[in-house]
Amino acid sequence: MNFTTNTNDQSVNSLALRPITGREELDLFCRLPYALNEELANDLALDRRRPEWMWVALLGDRLVARVAWWSRPGHGVPQILDIVDVEDGVTGAERTAVGVRLLRTAMAAVLPGGGARPPEYSRFVPPDWRADAVTRQAVEDRMDVLEQVGAQLFVERLRLEWVPESGVPETDARGRLAFRPPADTEELVSLMTGVLDGTLDAHSRHDLTRMSARKAAVQPYEDELALYPSPREWWRVATLPGGEPVGFVVPAHNGYNPIIAYIGVLPDHRGRGYIDGLLGEGTRVLAEQGVPRIRASTDVGNVPMANAFRRAGYVNFGEQIDMTWSCPSVYGG
């Protein structure tokens, strides 16, 4: 049966919508291409994904669409919606209709009730994705599905990568900074709280509209930084000769790649080039582990940070679209 442009056509209503039965159906789920496909088996093994969070829309044995959520191991509920795909053979209005029907059905079954706001949607896209008409259409088609289910664009982010061939950037060419690990959790959380003043990061700015700066620092520390499997000895605080901290950098491994997880300069010390020293030190720490690459990301609108990464030899190899729901429970059919 072929799809038509009639969104009420029997073909849309004939779709079988269900979660995959388990790892034995990964080949079925991966019939639609995406960079994350190669990670799915390991994610299932490590409890980052669960079969009941991975839904498919089938027309007979044909995979027409799919959606999936991700979570940190042991979290118990989905934290990010990161796969929403519709087969290329589905075109026009039916493309949106198929995606919307599957996503609404899956969200109603997977997400907890009680008026909770759905997890953020995050999608990796090519760099300069708007420049190519085909790529732009594919990205906008997915965004249209999410918008029909109540989401809206939150921020676009640059995905950045350093490789050893780029060379390790200078840690501090003028010798103005010294580096040491944080004294304890409290010191790092206090520094994280301080750098939120004047931040250009969209997620942090949003957090500050809902909570205190202290809580907006504690939350990512407890939910992310503290859970990384890499040593905390890699983390660095930058200080002036007299010992005064000017900022910090958190080199880490997130279970997928070595990353610059967090970096910031305190407000009183911005504009003096200290960000280059911090980024150089974080890169050096990871490079000494013999890593094949280092990943990082920053908002498209955070131009100073993006420029610092470029000066350090990081290349923009992709972008990321983040969409959020402003209201809970808007996905019901």
C-alpha positions in Angstrom: 0.0 0.0 0.0 1.4 3.4 -1.0 0.9 6.6 1.0 -1.0 9.5 -0.6 -1.3 13.1 0.4 -4.6 12.5 2.0 -3.9 12.6 5.7 -7.2 10.7 6.4 -6.3 7.9 4.0 -6.7 4.4 5.3 -2.9 3.9 5.0 -2.2 6.2 7.9 -4.8 4.6 10.1 -3.6 1.1 9.1 -0.2 1.6 10.7 0.7 -0.8 13.5 2.2 1.4 16.3 4.2 -0.4 19.0 7.4 -0.6 20.9 10.1 -3.0 19.7 10.1 -6.4 21.5 13.7 -6.2 22.4 17.3 -6.3 21.0 16.2 -8.9 18.5 14.3 -6.1 16.7 17.2 -3.6 16.5 17.8 -4.4 12.9 14.2 -3.5 12.2 14.5 -0.2 14.2 17.7 0.7 12.4 16.3 0.5 8.9 16.0 4.3 9.0 19.5 5.9 9.0 20.9 8.1 11.7 24.3 8.6 13.4 23.0 7.2 16.7 22.1 3.8 15.2 25.5 2.4 16.0 25.1 3.3 19.7 21.7 1.7 20.2 22.9 -1.9 21.1 25.3 -0.6 23.7 22.7 1.8 25.0 20.3 -1.0 25.6 22.9 -3.1 27.3 23.8 -0.2 29.7 20.2 0.7 30.4 20.4 4.1 28.6 17.5 2.9 26.5 14.8 0.4 27.0 12.8 -1.5 24.3 9.5 0.0 25.7 11.0 3.5 24.9 11.7 2.6 21.3 8.5 2.8 19.1 7.9 1.9 15.5 5.2 2.5 13.0 4.8 -0.4 10.6 2.8 -1.0 7.4 3.1 -4.7 7.1 6.8 -5.4 7.5 7.7 -1.9 6.2 9.2 0.5 8.8 7.5 3.8 8.2 8.5 5.8 11.2 10.2 5.5 14.6 10.8 7.4 17.8 13.0 6.8 20.8 14.0 8.2 24.2 17.3 8.2 26.1 18.2 8.3 29.8 21.1 8.0 32.1 21.5 4.4 33.4 19.2 3.7 36.3 17.2 6.9 36.0 14.0 5.0 35.3 12.2 7.5 33.1 13.2 9.0 29.7 15.2 12.2 29.9 15.7 13.1 26.2 13.7 12.4 23.0 16.4 12.0 20.5 15.1 10.0 17.6 12.1 11.0 15.5 12.2 9.7 11.9 9.8 9.1 9.1 10.7 7.1 6.0 11.7 9.2 2.9 9.0 7.4 0.9 6.3 9.2 2.9 5.9 12.7 1.5 3.7 15.7 1.8 1.1 16.2 4.5 1.2 12.5 5.3 4.8 12.7 6.4 3.7 15.0 9.3 0.6 13.0 9.9 2.5 9.7 10.3 5.1 11.3 12.6 2.5 13.0 14.7 0.4 9.9 15.2 3.4 7.7 16.2 4.8 10.4 18.5 1.5 11.1 20.3 0.8 7.4 20.7 4.3 6.7 22.1 4.4 9.7 24.4 1.0 8.7 25.9 2.4 5.2 26.6 5.9 6.0 27.7 5.9 9.3 29.6 4.7 9.6 33.2 1.3 11.2 33.7 0.4 13.9 36.3 0.9 16.9 34.0 4.7 16.5 33.8 6.4 18.4 31.0 7.8 16.1 28.3 11.5 15.6 28.0 13.4 17.9 25.6 13.8 16.9 22.0 17.4 16.9 20.7 18.6 16.2 17.1 22.0 16.2 15.5 22.0 17.8 12.1 24.7 18.7 9.6 26.6 22.0 9.9 25.0 24.8 7.9 22.0 22.6 7.4 19.9 25.4 6.0 22.3 25.8 3.0 21.2 22.5 1.3 17.5 22.3 0.3 17.1 18.6 0.8 18.8 18.6 4.2 16.8 21.7 5.3 13.5 20.1 4.3 14.3 16.9 6.3 15.2 19.0 9.4 12.1 21.2 9.1 9.9 18.1 8.5 10.9 16.7 11.8 10.5 20.1 13.5 7.0 20.3 12.1 6.1 16.9 13.6 7.4 18.2 17.0 5.5 21.5 16.7 2.3 19.7 15.9 2.7 17.8 19.2 3.3 21.0 21.1 7.0 21.6 21.1 8.9 24.7 20.0 12.4 25.6 19.0 14.5 26.4 22.1 18.1 26.7 20.9 20.5 25.6 18.2 23.9 24.5 19.2 27.3 24.0 17.5 28.9 20.6 17.8 32.7 20.9 18.0 35.6 18.5 17.7 39.3 18.6 18.4 41.7 15.9 17.0 45.3 15.3 17.8 46.4 16.5 14.4 45.2 20.0 15.4 47.9 20.2 18.1 47.3 20.9 21.8 46.5 24.6 22.3 48.6 26.8 24.6 47.5 26.4 28.2 48.6 30.0 29.1 51.2 31.5 26.9 51.8 34.5 29.2 52.1 32.5 32.4 49.3 34.3 34.1 47.4 31.2 35.4 48.1 28.2 37.5 45.9 25.1 37.4 44.8 22.7 40.1 41.9 20.3 40.8 39.0 21.7 42.7 39.5 21.5 46.5 36.1 19.7 46.9 32.6 19.6 45.5 31.6 22.8 47.3 34.4 24.8 45.6 33.3 23.7 42.1 29.6 24.3 42.8 30.4 27.8 44.1 32.4 28.5 40.9 29.6 27.1 38.8 27.2 29.4 40.6 29.4 32.4 40.0 29.8 31.9 36.2 26.0 31.9 35.8 26.1 35.7 36.2 25.8 37.0 32.7 25.9 33.6 31.1 25.0 33.4 27.4 24.0 29.7 27.6 20.3 29.3 26.8 19.6 26.4 29.1 21.3 28.1 32.0 19.4 31.4 31.4 16.2 29.4 31.3 17.1 27.7 34.6 17.7 31.1 36.2 14.1 32.1 35.5 12.9 29.1 37.5 15.4 28.7 40.3 18.2 30.3 42.2 21.7 30.5 40.8 22.9 28.0 43.4 20.2 25.5 42.5 20.9 26.0 38.8 24.5 25.0 39.5 23.8 22.1 41.8 21.4 20.5 39.4 23.8 20.0 36.5 26.5 19.0 38.9 24.4 16.2 40.5 22.6 15.2 37.3 25.6 15.2 35.0 29.1 16.1 36.1 29.1 13.9 39.2 27.9 10.9 37.2 30.7 10.8 34.6 32.8 7.7 34.8 36.1 9.6 34.3 38.3 10.8 37.1 37.6 14.0 38.9 41.3 14.6 39.1 41.0 15.8 35.5 38.9 18.8 36.5 40.8 22.1 36.8 40.4 25.4 38.5 42.5 28.3 37.1 44.0 30.7 39.6 46.0 33.9 39.5 49.5 33.9 41.1 48.0 35.0 44.4 45.6 32.0 44.4 42.4 33.8 43.4 40.2 31.6 41.1 39.3 33.0 37.8 37.4 30.1 36.3 37.3 26.3 35.8 37.1 23.6 33.2 35.7 20.1 33.4 37.4 17.7 31.0 35.5 14.3 31.2 34.3 11.2 29.4 30.6 10.9 29.1 30.5 7.2 28.2 30.6 8.0 24.4 33.4 10.5 23.9 36.0 12.6 25.7 34.4 16.0 26.2 34.8 19.5 27.5 31.8 19.1 29.8 31.7 22.6 31.3 33.9 25.7 31.2 33.5 29.1 32.6 35.2 32.4 33.6 34.0 34.4 36.6 32.4 37.7 35.7 35.1 39.9 37.2 37.8 38.2 35.1 36.1 38.0 31.7 37.5 39.8 28.6 41.1 39.0 29.5 41.7 35.9 27.5 41.6 33.5 30.4 39.1 31.3 28.5 41.8 30.3 26.1 44.0 29.2 29.0 41.2 27.1 30.5 40.3 25.5 27.2 44.0 24.8 26.5 44.3 23.1 29.9 41.2 21.0 29.5 42.3 19.9 26.1 45.8 19.1 27.3 44.4 16.9 30.2 42.4 14.9 27.7 45.0 14.8 25.0 47.4 13.2 27.5 45.1 10.3 27.8 45.7 9.5 24.1 42.2 10.2 23.0 41.3 10.1 19.3 39.1 13.2 19.6 37.5 15.6 22.0 33.9 16.8 21.6 32.3 19.9 22.9 29.2 22.1 22.2 28.0 25.6 22.7 25.0 27.6 21.6 25.1 29.2 18.2 24.4 32.5 19.9 27.3 32.2 22.3 29.8 33.7 19.9 32.6 34.4 22.4 32.7 30.7 23.5 32.4 29.5 19.9 35.4 31.7 18.9 37.4 30.4 21.8 36.9 26.8 20.6 37.9 27.7 17.1 41.1 29.4 18.4 41.9 26.2 20.2 41.6 24.1 17.0 38.1 22.8 17.5 36.1 22.4 14.2 32.4 22.7 13.8 31.4 19.3 12.5 27.7 19.5 13.1 24.8 21.2 14.9 22.1 20.3 17.3 18.4 21.3 17.4 16.8 21.5 20.8 13.1 21.8 21.2 11.0 22.0 24.4 7.4 22.0 25.5 6.2 25.2 27.2 3.2 23.4 28.6 2.7 19.9 30.0 0.3 17.3 28.7 -0.2 18.8 25.3 0.5 15.6 23.3 -2.8 13.8 23.8 -4.7 12.9 20.6 
